[in-house]
């Protein structure tokens, strides 16, 4: 079966963890992102949270106040890395799939995060519509996006070293599937898909190599923490706190020890039945694999 969905930025087989994060001088970015998420998620947590684009689970420790965490990513290899570090138990559920075709019942999550993912998405409205579908009414959605209207882009545009305007609301795809967004454009998309934007934080103002070399990381992190409180959204990254609004199902009461009940077919929306290491759609016989504890909804079994 073919699906008319936008292209996916696929990290399958990549060494994202070691090539981009660990030992790569990004402790500052990592720490300020954790500060932002902690500020935006409810202090007392919730029942079940999904991180969309969880990769190898870098940010999972931030979700300690939630009873269960679902790690969702397109890359099986990233999820295997996360599973090797976090273990296999009912607290963590690993799911491979496409953000444009999510395999979850409506309203099963009261917490959702999507960090460093939106800049890979060409159809933001389609993806956010999928996110809204799996979020219970009143549920919290923390979204991060790369900011088109950042200080560096504004300066380069002012002196004629850049031909695209950082002030227009149209997204700017500077490399294939690497897209910067205007903060107001993202706000409009969130509202149009059923979210109320409650708060925005500018993050990573000090993401400059010369600053990270000249100043202690602790100083940069403390200063960034202060800058996050300013209503000036000219940073490279913007985090938003959003609440799901509207009359939609609330299925957050699904038992924590019944993960199979979270899923529906991403093609039909029908409930699935577990048989061995397969999830089966009885309406059409379509089957989806469970591979070593990872639910694989990227493509049905032949």
N, C-alpha and C positions, 0 to 999 in steps of 0.2 A: 504494500500500500504506500502511495506517495502522499506527501503533505505539502501544501502550499504555504510554507512558513518561512520567515526570514532566515538568512544564514546564521550559523552559530560559531562563535569563537571557541575553538576546541583546544583545550589544554591536555588532551589525552597523550600520555607518554612524556610530557614535559617535566623538567626538573625545576618547576616554579619555586618550590620551597627553598632550594639551595642556590638557584640562579638569581632570584629576586629578593629574598628576605634574609635568610640566615647567613650572617657574615658579610652582608652586602651594604652595610652602612645605613640601614633603614630603621634603626631602633627608634629614632625620633618619630617617624611616621607611624610606626606600630603603636607607640605609647600614646600619642595624641589621639589616634583613632579609638583606642580603648577608653580614654577619658570621655570622648564625645558620646560613645555608645552608652557608657555608664550613666551619663547625664540624661540621656533621652529615654532609656528603658525604665519601666516602673521599678522603684526601689525594692518592692516586695516581690518582684518577678511575676510568675504566672504558672500556668499548667504546662503548656506545650508550645515551644518556639521552633520555627524553621529558619535556618540560614540558607538563603538562596545564593549559590555560588560560594559554598563553604570551602571548596578546595581541600587542603590538607588539615583544616580545622584550626587555623591560627587563632581565631577569635573565640573559639568555643569556651575557654575559661571565663570569658566575660558574662556568659549566660548562666552562671552558677545558681541564680535564684529561680530558674525554671526547672520544673520537675522532669521534663523530657525535652531533648533537643534532636531535631531532625536535620541532618546534614545533606543538603541537596546540591548536586553538581552535575555537569554534563560529562565530566571525566571520571571514568571508573578508576584509573590509576591514582588520581588525587584522593578519591574516597578510600581506596585501599590503604594509602598512606595514613589518612585520618584514622581509619579503623585500627591500624597497627599501633597507633599512639594512644588512642582513647579506649580501645577494647570493645568487646562485644557483650553488651548487656542491655537491659530494657531502657536505660537512660538515653542511649544514643541509637538512632536509626539512620541508616545510610541509604540514600536513594539517588540513582543516576537517572537523569531525564532532561527534558527540554523546557526551558522557562516559558516558551510559547504554547506548550501543551502539558500542563501540570497534571499529575496523576492522583490528585487528592480530592476527598469529599469536600463539599462546601463547608466553610466555617469551622475547620478542625483545629485552627491555631489561634491562640490569643496573643502570640508574639511572632513577629516576622522581621528579619533583617536582610538587607541586600547591600553589601559593601563591595566597592570596586567591581561592579558588574554592569551598571547602567551604561557605562561608556563603551561597552561592547554590543549594545542593542540598537538596531536600526528602527524597530517598531516598538517604541516606548509604550504607546497606548495599549497595544496588544498584550505586552508583558505585564504591565500594571493591572490590566483587567484580570489576568490570570491570578495575580497576587491578591487582588481584592476578593476574588471568588473563594480562596482558601482561608481568608481571614474572618474570624467571628466578628459580629457587630460589637463595636467598642474596642476591638483588638488593636494592638500597637504595631505600627510598621515603621521601622527605622531604615531610611534610605540614604545612601551616599551617592553623590554624582560628581564627576569632573566638571569644573566650573570654567565655562568659556570666558566669562567676564572677570578674569584674574588680573592682578596688578602687572604681571610680566607682559601679558597679551595687550593690555591697555597701553603700556609704555611703548612696546614695539609698534603698535598701530599708530601712535602719536608721532613717532619719528620716521614713519614710512618704511619700516623694516618688515612689515606684514601687510598683505593686501586684503585680508578678511577682517571684518569689524567685530570686535568683542561685544558690541552693544546690541546688535540685532538678536532677535529671539530664535532665529533658525539655528539648529544644531550644526556644528562644524566637525566634519569627519576628516581629520588631518592625516590619518593612516587608515587603511582598510580595517573596519570594525574597531576603530578607536575614535571615540566621538566625545567632544566637549559640548556641554549644555548650558544655556543661560538659566540662571536660577528661577526666573519668572516663568520660563517655558516649562520647567519641571513642575513648578507649583500648579500651573494650569493643567498639566497632564494628570497630576495627582487628584485634583478636584474633579476632573471630568470622569475619572474612573471610580469615584466613590470614597475618596479619602478627604478628611479635613486636616489641613496643615496647621499644626499647633506651635511648632518652634523650628527655627533654623539655626545652625551653628557654622560659622566659618572655621575651617580646620586646615592645618599645615601651611600657615602663612610663611613659615621660616624654612620652607623646603628648598634650600639653596646649599649647594656643595660647600661654598666658601664659609658659610655660617656654621655648618656642621663640623667643619675642620677647625674653625677658630674658637668656638665656644663649647663648653661642656654640654652634653646632651641634656643633663638635668636642668640647666638654665633655659635651654630652648623649649623643653617640655613645659616648664613652669610658665614661661612667657606665652606660649601658645594657649595654655589653659586659661590665661587671663583674656587673651584676644578672642577666644571662642564666645565670650559674653557680649562682644560688641555686635550691634546690628549693621555690620559692614561686610557684605558678602562679595569680597574681592579676592578671596583666597583660592588656591588651586583646587580645593575640595570643599564641598558643602554637604553637611548632614542635615536631614530633616526628620522631625518627629511627627507622625501622621496617625490619625485615628480613623478606623473604618466606620463609616456611617451608612445608614439605610437598613431596611428590613430584609435581612438575609438569614439563612440558617445558622444556628449555633450548635456545632457538634463537638465542642471541646470536652464533653463528658465521656468520650470514648476512652475506655480503660487503658491505662498506661501499659499494661501487659498484653494488649491485643492490637499490636501494630498493623496486622493484616487488614484490620477494619478501617484504617485510614484511607485506603486506596480505592480509586475507580480507574477504569480504562481511560487513558488520555485521548483515545479515539472516539469512544461512544459515550463516556460518562457513566457507564453502567458499573454497578458494584462487582467486585471480583471475588472469586473463591480460591482459597489456597489448597493446592494439591501437591504435596512434596515440595520441590523447589520451583514451583510454577504458580503464577497467579492467573486464573482463567476467567475469561468473560464468556459466560454461558450463552449469551445472546448470539454470538457469532463464532465461538470456539477459539477466539484469539487468546494466545498465551504469552505471558511475560515471565522472564526468568528471575529467580533469586539466586545470585551467585556468591557463595561463601558469605552469606549474611548481608549482601548488598542487593537491594531491589533494583532491577535494571529495566527502566521504562524508556530507554532510548529507541528501541525498535522491538516489535513483537517477534517471537520465535517463528521460524518457518513452519 
